[in-house]
């Protein structure tokens, strides 16, 4: 399998996650297992990480057109993705995370697992720059950020009203 196919596959999954998040915003009703604010923050995180995955998947294809020799386009892609990840870290950690931590219905498991995968993804992304196995570590970076995003998607889906302990017919609105 060609690396271009792998990258396009990651981009397709990321676009599907963006579409899922958009549909979720329209369809979901706030349940007893989450607050409206927390659900909005979860969906913003999914959008941020999905957008970052799209950028990560497209950068090597763009840089390959500019610098096709010697696999250096993987390094340039990793450096370019650090710019994207810096925006992700600022918005995710500085702006959104304090609001999530104040919410009483937050999921610690989701925060720990998605944070761990994202941190490992950032480490793998930096390792691409210094490693000789550019393509392998870049795909590891993509896989770790995808894992972080999927953890967030599962957390968002489990906050839907149908998964409440009281059942889908009981709402917190009267």
PyMOL commands that set and color helices and strands:
alter all, ss='L'
color gray80, all
select helices_A, chain A and resi 3-27+36-66+69-102+108-130+134-158+161-163
alter helices_A, ss='H'
color red, helices_A
deselect
rebuild
show_as cartoon
